[in-house]
């Protein structure tokens, strides 16, 4: 019998989902920050960044962020 336990074995599926969602969110946010740090930032890139921020805001459920 293996020593390692699956998260499902410990009834922690919710935690696994949270961690996966957090990872996806943090990767998207990091990519957005890298994009904004480019020297070639123009109006179109800013509009795309605002759209991406709106999408991330919706994913987090933080409707009070402006």
mmCIF file of the N, C-alpha and C atoms, coordinates in Angstrom:
data_MODEL
# 
_entry.id   MODEL 
# 
loop_
_atom_site.group_PDB 
_atom_site.id 
_atom_site.type_symbol 
_atom_site.label_atom_id 
_atom_site.label_alt_id 
_atom_site.label_comp_id 
_atom_site.label_asym_id 
_atom_site.label_entity_id 
_atom_site.label_seq_id 
_atom_site.pdbx_PDB_ins_code 
_atom_site.Cartn_x 
_atom_site.Cartn_y 
_atom_site.Cartn_z 
_atom_site.occupancy 
_atom_site.B_iso_or_equiv 
_atom_site.pdbx_formal_charge 
_atom_site.auth_seq_id 
_atom_site.auth_comp_id 
_atom_site.auth_asym_id 
_atom_site.auth_atom_id 
_atom_site.pdbx_PDB_model_num 
ATOM 1   N N  . UNK A 1 1  ? 0.845   -1.187 0.000   1.00 0.00 ? 1  UNK A N  1 
ATOM 2   C CA . UNK A 1 1  ? 0.000   0.000  0.000   1.00 0.00 ? 1  UNK A CA 1 
ATOM 3   C C  . UNK A 1 1  ? 0.886   1.244  0.000   1.00 0.00 ? 1  UNK A C  1 
ATOM 4   N N  . UNK A 1 2  ? 0.701   2.148  -0.968  1.00 0.00 ? 2  UNK A N  1 
ATOM 5   C CA . UNK A 1 2  ? 1.571   3.322  -1.049  1.00 0.00 ? 2  UNK A CA 1 
ATOM 6   C C  . UNK A 1 2  ? 1.333   4.275  0.125   1.00 0.00 ? 2  UNK A C  1 
ATOM 7   N N  . UNK A 1 3  ? 2.388   4.957  0.484   1.00 0.00 ? 3  UNK A N  1 
ATOM 8   C CA . UNK A 1 3  ? 2.333   5.906  1.594   1.00 0.00 ? 3  UNK A CA 1 
ATOM 9   C C  . UNK A 1 3  ? 1.629   7.202  1.196   1.00 0.00 ? 3  UNK A C  1 
ATOM 10  N N  . UNK A 1 4  ? 1.789   7.618  -0.052  1.00 0.00 ? 4  UNK A N  1 
ATOM 11  C CA . UNK A 1 4  ? 1.237   8.895  -0.502  1.00 0.00 ? 4  UNK A CA 1 
ATOM 12  C C  . UNK A 1 4  ? -0.280  8.825  -0.597  1.00 0.00 ? 4  UNK A C  1 
ATOM 13  N N  . UNK A 1 5  ? -0.925  9.871  -0.149  1.00 0.00 ? 5  UNK A N  1 
ATOM 14  C CA . UNK A 1 5  ? -2.378  9.950  -0.204  1.00 0.00 ? 5  UNK A CA 1 
ATOM 15  C C  . UNK A 1 5  ? -2.788  10.937 -1.288  1.00 0.00 ? 5  UNK A C  1 
ATOM 16  N N  . UNK A 1 6  ? -3.847  10.649 -1.943  1.00 0.00 ? 6  UNK A N  1 
ATOM 17  C CA . UNK A 1 6  ? -4.441  11.583 -2.884  1.00 0.00 ? 6  UNK A CA 1 
ATOM 18  C C  . UNK A 1 6  ? -5.282  12.572 -2.084  1.00 0.00 ? 6  UNK A C  1 
ATOM 19  N N  . UNK A 1 7  ? -5.415  13.798 -2.587  1.00 0.00 ? 7  UNK A N  1 
ATOM 20  C CA . UNK A 1 7  ? -6.262  14.761 -1.897  1.00 0.00 ? 7  UNK A CA 1 
ATOM 21  C C  . UNK A 1 7  ? -7.692  14.256 -1.771  1.00 0.00 ? 7  UNK A C  1 
ATOM 22  N N  . UNK A 1 8  ? -8.160  13.501 -2.782  1.00 0.00 ? 8  UNK A N  1 
ATOM 23  C CA . UNK A 1 8  ? -9.514  12.978 -2.737  1.00 0.00 ? 8  UNK A CA 1 
ATOM 24  C C  . UNK A 1 8  ? -9.683  12.017 -1.566  1.00 0.00 ? 8  UNK A C  1 
ATOM 25  N N  . UNK A 1 9  ? -8.622  11.275 -1.238  1.00 0.00 ? 9  UNK A N  1 
ATOM 26  C CA . UNK A 1 9  ? -8.677  10.334 -0.128  1.00 0.00 ? 9  UNK A CA 1 
ATOM 27  C C  . UNK A 1 9  ? -8.878  11.042 1.201   1.00 0.00 ? 9  UNK A C  1 
ATOM 28  N N  . UNK A 1 10 ? -8.467  12.267 1.273   1.00 0.00 ? 10 UNK A N  1 
ATOM 29  C CA . UNK A 1 10 ? -8.563  13.033 2.519   1.00 0.00 ? 10 UNK A CA 1 
ATOM 30  C C  . UNK A 1 10 ? -9.771  13.959 2.521   1.00 0.00 ? 10 UNK A C  1 
ATOM 31  N N  . UNK A 1 11 ? -10.642 13.814 1.568   1.00 0.00 ? 11 UNK A N  1 
ATOM 32  C CA . UNK A 1 11 ? -11.843 14.653 1.457   1.00 0.00 ? 11 UNK A CA 1 
ATOM 33  C C  . UNK A 1 11 ? -11.467 16.129 1.320   1.00 0.00 ? 11 UNK A C  1 
ATOM 34  N N  . UNK A 1 12 ? -10.435 16.411 0.556   1.00 0.00 ? 12 UNK A N  1 
ATOM 35  C CA . UNK A 1 12 ? -9.983  17.785 0.367   1.00 0.00 ? 12 UNK A CA 1 
ATOM 36  C C  . UNK A 1 12 ? -10.129 18.234 -1.082  1.00 0.00 ? 12 UNK A C  1 
ATOM 37  N N  . UNK A 1 13 ? -11.155 17.721 -1.774  1.00 0.00 ? 13 UNK A N  1 
ATOM 38  C CA . UNK A 1 13 ? -11.329 18.106 -3.179  1.00 0.00 ? 13 UNK A CA 1 
ATOM 39  C C  . UNK A 1 13 ? -11.502 19.609 -3.331  1.00 0.00 ? 13 UNK A C  1 
ATOM 40  N N  . UNK A 1 14 ? -12.209 20.230 -2.378  1.00 0.00 ? 14 UNK A N  1 
ATOM 41  C CA . UNK A 1 14 ? -12.407 21.681 -2.445  1.00 0.00 ? 14 UNK A CA 1 
ATOM 42  C C  . UNK A 1 14 ? -11.097 22.430 -2.379  1.00 0.00 ? 14 UNK A C  1 
ATOM 43  N N  . UNK A 1 15 ? -10.195 21.955 -1.552  1.00 0.00 ? 15 UNK A N  1 
ATOM 44  C CA . UNK A 1 15 ? -8.876  22.579 -1.443  1.00 0.00 ? 15 UNK A CA 1 
ATOM 45  C C  . UNK A 1 15 ? -8.094  22.426 -2.741  1.00 0.00 ? 15 UNK A C  1 
ATOM 46  N N  . UNK A 1 16 ? -8.175  21.261 -3.346  1.00 0.00 ? 16 UNK A N  1 
ATOM 47  C CA . UNK A 1 16 ? -7.492  21.028 -4.612  1.00 0.00 ? 16 UNK A CA 1 
ATOM 48  C C  . UNK A 1 16 ? -8.041  21.978 -5.684  1.00 0.00 ? 16 UNK A C  1 
ATOM 49  N N  . UNK A 1 17 ? -9.344  22.145 -5.756  1.00 0.00 ? 17 UNK A N  1 
ATOM 50  C CA . UNK A 1 17 ? -9.941  23.061 -6.728  1.00 0.00 ? 17 UNK A CA 1 
ATOM 51  C C  . UNK A 1 17 ? -9.486  24.492 -6.478  1.00 0.00 ? 17 UNK A C  1 
ATOM 52  N N  . UNK A 1 18 ? -9.443  24.874 -5.196  1.00 0.00 ? 18 UNK A N  1 
ATOM 53  C CA . UNK A 1 18 ? -9.008  26.225 -4.851  1.00 0.00 ? 18 UNK A CA 1 
ATOM 54  C C  . UNK A 1 18 ? -7.565  26.456 -5.295  1.00 0.00 ? 18 UNK A C  1 
ATOM 55  N N  . UNK A 1 19 ? -6.705  25.513 -5.002  1.00 0.00 ? 19 UNK A N  1 
ATOM 56  C CA . UNK A 1 19 ? -5.290  25.646 -5.351  1.00 0.00 ? 19 UNK A CA 1 
ATOM 57  C C  . UNK A 1 19 ? -5.126  25.732 -6.860  1.00 0.00 ? 19 UNK A C  1 
ATOM 58  N N  . UNK A 1 20 ? -5.844  24.909 -7.613  1.00 0.00 ? 20 UNK A N  1 
ATOM 59  C CA . UNK A 1 20 ? -5.746  24.957 -9.073  1.00 0.00 ? 20 UNK A CA 1 
ATOM 60  C C  . UNK A 1 20 ? -6.265  26.286 -9.620  1.00 0.00 ? 20 UNK A C  1 
ATOM 61  N N  . UNK A 1 21 ? -7.381  26.784 -9.070  1.00 0.00 ? 21 UNK A N  1 
ATOM 62  C CA . UNK A 1 21 ? -7.908  28.079 -9.506  1.00 0.00 ? 21 UNK A CA 1 
ATOM 63  C C  . UNK A 1 21 ? -6.947  29.210 -9.165  1.00 0.00 ? 21 UNK A C  1 
ATOM 64  N N  . UNK A 1 22 ? -6.353  29.143 -7.963  1.00 0.00 ? 22 UNK A N  1 
ATOM 65  C CA . UNK A 1 22 ? -5.395  30.174 -7.560  1.00 0.00 ? 22 UNK A CA 1 
ATOM 66  C C  . UNK A 1 22 ? -4.178  30.164 -8.474  1.00 0.00 ? 22 UNK A C  1 
ATOM 67  N N  . UNK A 1 23 ? -3.713  28.975 -8.825  1.00 0.00 ? 23 UNK A N  1 
ATOM 68  C CA . UNK A 1 23 ? -2.559  28.873 -9.715  1.00 0.00 ? 23 UNK A CA 1 
ATOM 69  C C  . UNK A 1 23 ? -2.866  29.498 -11.075 1.00 0.00 ? 23 UNK A C  1 
ATOM 70  N N  . UNK A 1 24 ? -4.018  29.172 -11.630 1.00 0.00 ? 24 UNK A N  1 
ATOM 71  C CA . UNK A 1 24 ? -4.420  29.741 -12.917 1.00 0.00 ? 24 UNK A CA 1 
ATOM 72  C C  . UNK A 1 24 ? -4.502  31.262 -12.829 1.00 0.00 ? 24 UNK A C  1 
ATOM 73  N N  . UNK A 1 25 ? -5.145  31.755 -11.768 1.00 0.00 ? 25 UNK A N  1 
ATOM 74  C CA . UNK A 1 25 ? -5.289  33.201 -11.561 1.00 0.00 ? 25 UNK A CA 1 
ATOM 75  C C  . UNK A 1 25 ? -3.921  33.864 -11.457 1.00 0.00 ? 25 UNK A C  1 
ATOM 76  N N  . UNK A 1 26 ? -3.034  33.312 -10.635 1.00 0.00 ? 26 UNK A N  1 
ATOM 77  C CA . UNK A 1 26 ? -1.730  33.943 -10.432 1.00 0.00 ? 26 UNK A CA 1 
ATOM 78  C C  . UNK A 1 26 ? -0.888  33.913 -11.710 1.00 0.00 ? 26 UNK A C  1 
ATOM 79  N N  . UNK A 1 27 ? -1.003  32.843 -12.497 1.00 0.00 ? 27 UNK A N  1 
ATOM 80  C CA . UNK A 1 27 ? -0.276  32.790 -13.768 1.00 0.00 ? 27 UNK A CA 1 
ATOM 81  C C  . UNK A 1 27 ? -0.796  33.843 -14.740 1.00 0.00 ? 27 UNK A C  1 
ATOM 82  N N  . UNK A 1 28 ? -2.116  34.019 -14.796 1.00 0.00 ? 28 UNK A N  1 
ATOM 83  C CA . UNK A 1 28 ? -2.687  35.028 -15.683 1.00 0.00 ? 28 UNK A CA 1 
ATOM 84  C C  . UNK A 1 28 ? -2.294  36.430 -15.230 1.00 0.00 ? 28 UNK A C  1 
ATOM 85  N N  . UNK A 1 29 ? -2.309  36.661 -13.924 1.00 0.00 ? 29 UNK A N  1 
ATOM 86  C CA . UNK A 1 29 ? -1.943  37.973 -13.402 1.00 0.00 ? 29 UNK A CA 1 
ATOM 87  C C  . UNK A 1 29 ? -0.468  38.266 -13.669 1.00 0.00 ? 29 UNK A C  1 
ATOM 88  N N  . UNK A 1 30 ? 0.390   37.276 -13.481 1.00 0.00 ? 30 UNK A N  1 
ATOM 89  C CA . UNK A 1 30 ? 1.818   37.454 -13.752 1.00 0.00 ? 30 UNK A CA 1 
ATOM 90  C C  . UNK A 1 30 ? 2.073   37.754 -15.222 1.00 0.00 ? 30 UNK A C  1 
ATOM 91  N N  . UNK A 1 31 ? 1.362   37.061 -16.102 1.00 0.00 ? 31 UNK A N  1 
ATOM 92  C CA . UNK A 1 31 ? 1.508   37.312 -17.533 1.00 0.00 ? 31 UNK A CA 1 
ATOM 93  C C  . UNK A 1 31 ? 1.085   38.738 -17.875 1.00 0.00 ? 31 UNK A C  1 
ATOM 94  N N  . UNK A 1 32 ? 0.029   39.203 -17.251 1.00 0.00 ? 32 UNK A N  1 
ATOM 95  C CA . UNK A 1 32 ? -0.440  40.564 -17.487 1.00 0.00 ? 32 UNK A CA 1 
ATOM 96  C C  . UNK A 1 32 ? 0.598   41.577 -17.018 1.00 0.00 ? 32 UNK A C  1 
ATOM 97  N N  . UNK A 1 33 ? 1.179   41.361 -15.863 1.00 0.00 ? 33 UNK A N  1 
ATOM 98  C CA . UNK A 1 33 ? 2.210   42.274 -15.350 1.00 0.00 ? 33 UNK A CA 1 
ATOM 99  C C  . UNK A 1 33 ? 3.420   42.291 -16.289 1.00 0.00 ? 33 UNK A C  1 
ATOM 100 N N  . UNK A 1 34 ? 3.845   41.117 -16.756 1.00 0.00 ? 34 UNK A N  1 
ATOM 101 C CA . UNK A 1 34 ? 4.969   41.063 -17.698 1.00 0.00 ? 34 UNK A CA 1 
ATOM 102 C C  . UNK A 1 34 ? 4.648   41.842 -18.975 1.00 0.00 ? 34 UNK A C  1 
ATOM 103 N N  . UNK A 1 35 ? 3.419   41.695 -19.446 1.00 0.00 ? 35 UNK A N  1 
ATOM 104 C CA . UNK A 1 35 ? 2.993   42.413 -20.653 1.00 0.00 ? 35 UNK A CA 1 
ATOM 105 C C  . UNK A 1 35 ? 3.058   43.923 -20.439 1.00 0.00 ? 35 UNK A C  1 
ATOM 106 N N  . UNK A 1 36 ? 2.634   44.374 -19.269 1.00 0.00 ? 36 UNK A N  1 
ATOM 107 C CA . UNK A 1 36 ? 2.626   45.810 -18.986 1.00 0.00 ? 36 UNK A CA 1 
ATOM 108 C C  . UNK A 1 36 ? 4.031   46.379 -18.793 1.00 0.00 ? 36 UNK A C  1 
ATOM 109 N N  . UNK A 1 37 ? 4.980   45.525 -18.480 1.00 0.00 ? 37 UNK A N  1 
ATOM 110 C CA . UNK A 1 37 ? 6.348   45.982 -18.259 1.00 0.00 ? 37 UNK A CA 1 
ATOM 111 C C  . UNK A 1 37 ? 7.135   46.146 -19.565 1.00 0.00 ? 37 UNK A C  1 
ATOM 112 N N  . UNK A 1 38 ? 6.534   45.769 -20.680 1.00 0.00 ? 38 UNK A N  1 
ATOM 113 C CA . UNK A 1 38 ? 7.208   45.911 -21.970 1.00 0.00 ? 38 UNK A CA 1 
ATOM 114 C C  . UNK A 1 38 ? 7.380   47.382 -22.326 1.00 0.00 ? 38 UNK A C  1 
ATOM 115 N N  . UNK A 1 39 ? 8.434   47.672 -23.042 1.00 0.00 ? 39 UNK A N  1 
ATOM 116 C CA . UNK A 1 39 ? 8.693   49.048 -23.476 1.00 0.00 ? 39 UNK A CA 1 
ATOM 117 C C  . UNK A 1 39 ? 7.729   49.481 -24.579 1.00 0.00 ? 39 UNK A C  1 
ATOM 118 N N  . UNK A 1 40 ? 7.151   48.521 -25.318 1.00 0.00 ? 40 UNK A N  1 
ATOM 119 C CA . UNK A 1 40 ? 6.283   48.854 -26.442 1.00 0.00 ? 40 UNK A CA 1 
ATOM 120 C C  . UNK A 1 40 ? 4.828   49.041 -26.023 1.00 0.00 ? 40 UNK A C  1 
ATOM 121 N N  . UNK A 1 41 ? 4.597   49.554 -24.857 1.00 0.00 ? 41 UNK A N  1 
ATOM 122 C CA . UNK A 1 41 ? 3.231   49.725 -24.361 1.00 0.00 ? 41 UNK A CA 1 
ATOM 123 C C  . UNK A 1 41 ? 2.557   50.867 -25.126 1.00 0.00 ? 41 UNK A C  1 
ATOM 124 N N  . UNK A 1 42 ? 1.436   50.547 -25.774 1.00 0.00 ? 42 UNK A N  1 
ATOM 125 C CA . UNK A 1 42 ? 0.683   51.550 -26.508 1.00 0.00 ? 42 UNK A CA 1 
ATOM 126 C C  . UNK A 1 42 ? -0.778  51.489 -26.064 1.00 0.00 ? 42 UNK A C  1 
ATOM 127 N N  . UNK A 1 43 ? -1.596  52.314 -26.675 1.00 0.00 ? 43 UNK A N  1 
ATOM 128 C CA . UNK A 1 43 ? -2.997  52.428 -26.272 1.00 0.00 ? 43 UNK A CA 1 
ATOM 129 C C  . UNK A 1 43 ? -3.719  51.091 -26.405 1.00 0.00 ? 43 UNK A C  1 
ATOM 130 N N  . UNK A 1 44 ? -3.468  50.363 -27.481 1.00 0.00 ? 44 UNK A N  1 
ATOM 131 C CA . UNK A 1 44 ? -4.150  49.082 -27.674 1.00 0.00 ? 44 UNK A CA 1 
ATOM 132 C C  . UNK A 1 44 ? -3.772  48.083 -26.581 1.00 0.00 ? 44 UNK A C  1 
ATOM 133 N N  . UNK A 1 45 ? -2.493  48.045 -26.218 1.00 0.00 ? 45 UNK A N  1 
ATOM 134 C CA . UNK A 1 45 ? -2.065  47.141 -25.145 1.00 0.00 ? 45 UNK A CA 1 
ATOM 135 C C  . UNK A 1 45 ? -2.719  47.517 -23.817 1.00 0.00 ? 45 UNK A C  1 
ATOM 136 N N  . UNK A 1 46 ? -2.870  48.803 -23.578 1.00 0.00 ? 46 UNK A N  1 
ATOM 137 C CA . UNK A 1 46 ? -3.521  49.249 -22.341 1.00 0.00 ? 46 UNK A CA 1 
ATOM 138 C C  . UNK A 1 46 ? -4.978  48.798 -22.335 1.00 0.00 ? 46 UNK A C  1 
ATOM 139 N N  . UNK A 1 47 ? -5.672  48.936 -23.451 1.00 0.00 ? 47 UNK A N  1 
ATOM 140 C CA . UNK A 1 47 ? -7.065  48.491 -23.530 1.00 0.00 ? 47 UNK A CA 1 
ATOM 141 C C  . UNK A 1 47 ? -7.168  46.975 -23.315 1.00 0.00 ? 47 UNK A C  1 
ATOM 142 N N  . UNK A 1 48 ? -6.248  46.223 -23.892 1.00 0.00 ? 48 UNK A N  1 
ATOM 143 C CA . UNK A 1 48 ? -6.244  44.778 -23.687 1.00 0.00 ? 48 UNK A CA 1 
ATOM 144 C C  . UNK A 1 48 ? -5.992  44.447 -22.218 1.00 0.00 ? 48 UNK A C  1 
ATOM 145 N N  . UNK A 1 49 ? -5.097  45.181 -21.588 1.00 0.00 ? 49 UNK A N  1 
ATOM 146 C CA . UNK A 1 49 ? -4.796  44.943 -20.175 1.00 0.00 ? 49 UNK A CA 1 
ATOM 147 C C  . UNK A 1 49 ? -6.014  45.229 -19.307 1.00 0.00 ? 49 UNK A C  1 
ATOM 148 N N  . UNK A 1 50 ? -6.734  46.293 -19.630 1.00 0.00 ? 50 UNK A N  1 
ATOM 149 C CA . UNK A 1 50 ? -7.953  46.616 -18.871 1.00 0.00 ? 50 UNK A CA 1 
ATOM 150 C C  . UNK A 1 50 ? -8.975  45.493 -19.033 1.00 0.00 ? 50 UNK A C  1 
ATOM 151 N N  . UNK A 1 51 ? -9.127  44.975 -20.244 1.00 0.00 ? 51 UNK A N  1 
ATOM 152 C CA . UNK A 1 51 ? -10.046 43.859 -20.469 1.00 0.00 ? 51 UNK A CA 1 
ATOM 153 C C  . UNK A 1 51 ? -9.627  42.633 -19.664 1.00 0.00 ? 51 UNK A C  1 
ATOM 154 N N  . UNK A 1 52 ? -8.330  42.350 -19.648 1.00 0.00 ? 52 UNK A N  1 
ATOM 155 C CA . UNK A 1 52 ? -7.841  41.204 -18.892 1.00 0.00 ? 52 UNK A CA 1 
ATOM 156 C C  . UNK A 1 52 ? -8.063  41.402 -17.391 1.00 0.00 ? 52 UNK A C  1 
ATOM 157 N N  . UNK A 1 53 ? -7.859  42.629 -16.915 1.00 0.00 ? 53 UNK A N  1 
ATOM 158 C CA . UNK A 1 53 ? -8.119  42.911 -15.499 1.00 0.00 ? 53 UNK A CA 1 
ATOM 159 C C  . UNK A 1 53 ? -9.596  42.732 -15.157 1.00 0.00 ? 53 UNK A C  1 
ATOM 160 N N  . UNK A 1 54 ? -10.461 43.151 -16.047 1.00 0.00 ? 54 UNK A N  1 
ATOM 161 C CA . UNK A 1 54 ? -11.899 42.961 -15.823 1.00 0.00 ? 54 UNK A CA 1 
ATOM 162 C C  . UNK A 1 54 ? -12.232 41.479 -15.727 1.00 0.00 ? 54 UNK A C  1 
ATOM 163 N N  . UNK A 1 55 ? -11.622 40.681 -16.601 1.00 0.00 ? 55 UNK A N  1 
ATOM 164 C CA . UNK A 1 55 ? -11.850 39.236 -16.580 1.00 0.00 ? 55 UNK A CA 1 
ATOM 165 C C  . UNK A 1 55 ? -11.362 38.637 -15.257 1.00 0.00 ? 55 UNK A C  1 
ATOM 166 N N  . UNK A 1 56 ? -10.163 39.028 -14.824 1.00 0.00 ? 56 UNK A N  1 
ATOM 167 C CA . UNK A 1 56 ? -9.644  38.531 -13.556 1.00 0.00 ? 56 UNK A CA 1 
ATOM 168 C C  . UNK A 1 56 ? -10.499 38.988 -12.382 1.00 0.00 ? 56 UNK A C  1 
ATOM 169 N N  . UNK A 1 57 ? -10.991 40.200 -12.461 1.00 0.00 ? 57 UNK A N  1 
ATOM 170 C CA . UNK A 1 57 ? -11.852 40.730 -11.398 1.00 0.00 ? 57 UNK A CA 1 
ATOM 171 C C  . UNK A 1 57 ? -13.128 39.899 -11.289 1.00 0.00 ? 57 UNK A C  1 
ATOM 172 N N  . UNK A 1 58 ? -13.703 39.540 -12.435 1.00 0.00 ? 58 UNK A N  1 
ATOM 173 C CA . UNK A 1 58 ? -14.908 38.705 -12.436 1.00 0.00 ? 58 UNK A CA 1 
ATOM 174 C C  . UNK A 1 58 ? -14.621 37.328 -11.848 1.00 0.00 ? 58 UNK A C  1 
ATOM 175 N N  . UNK A 1 59 ? -13.444 36.771 -12.152 1.00 0.00 ? 59 UNK A N  1 
ATOM 176 C CA . UNK A 1 59 ? -13.092 35.458 -11.635 1.00 0.00 ? 59 UNK A CA 1 
ATOM 177 C C  . UNK A 1 59 ? -12.941 35.458 -10.121 1.00 0.00 ? 59 UNK A C  1 
ATOM 178 N N  . UNK A 1 60 ? -12.478 36.576 -9.568  1.00 0.00 ? 60 UNK A N  1 
ATOM 179 C CA . UNK A 1 60 ? -12.282 36.630 -8.124  1.00 0.00 ? 60 UNK A CA 1 
ATOM 180 C C  . UNK A 1 60 ? -13.550 37.025 -7.390  1.00 0.00 ? 60 UNK A C  1 
ATOM 181 N N  . UNK A 1 61 ? -14.543 37.528 -8.121  1.00 0.00 ? 61 UNK A N  1 
ATOM 182 C CA . UNK A 1 61 ? -15.798 37.927 -7.476  1.00 0.00 ? 61 UNK A CA 1 
ATOM 183 C C  . UNK A 1 61 ? -15.665 39.211 -6.703  1.00 0.00 ? 61 UNK A C  1 
ATOM 184 N N  . UNK A 1 62 ? -14.654 39.981 -6.978  1.00 0.00 ? 62 UNK A N  1 
ATOM 185 C CA . UNK A 1 62 ? -14.432 41.239 -6.269  1.00 0.00 ? 62 UNK A CA 1 
ATOM 186 C C  . UNK A 1 62 ? -15.006 42.383 -7.088  1.00 0.00 ? 62 UNK A C  1 
ATOM 187 N N  . UNK A 1 63 ? -16.296 42.577 -6.991  1.00 0.00 ? 63 UNK A N  1 
ATOM 188 C CA . UNK A 1 63 ? -16.944 43.601 -7.808  1.00 0.00 ? 63 UNK A CA 1 
ATOM 189 C C  . UNK A 1 63 ? -16.640 45.003 -7.313  1.00 0.00 ? 63 UNK A C  1 
ATOM 190 N N  . UNK A 1 64 ? -16.086 45.160 -6.105  1.00 0.00 ? 64 UNK A N  1 
ATOM 191 C CA . UNK A 1 64 ? -15.780 46.489 -5.606  1.00 0.00 ? 64 UNK A CA 1 
ATOM 192 C C  . UNK A 1 64 ? -14.428 47.018 -6.083  1.00 0.00 ? 64 UNK A C  1 
ATOM 193 N N  . UNK A 1 65 ? -13.637 46.210 -6.787  1.00 0.00 ? 65 UNK A N  1 
ATOM 194 C CA . UNK A 1 65 ? -12.359 46.667 -7.312  1.00 0.00 ? 65 UNK A CA 1 
ATOM 195 C C  . UNK A 1 65 ? -12.610 47.572 -8.508  1.00 0.00 ? 65 UNK A C  1 
ATOM 196 N N  . UNK A 1 66 ? -11.965 48.725 -8.504  1.00 0.00 ? 66 UNK A N  1 
ATOM 197 C CA . UNK A 1 66 ? -12.143 49.687 -9.605  1.00 0.00 ? 66 UNK A CA 1 
ATOM 198 C C  . UNK A 1 66 ? -10.839 50.042 -10.220 1.00 0.00 ? 66 UNK A C  1 
# 
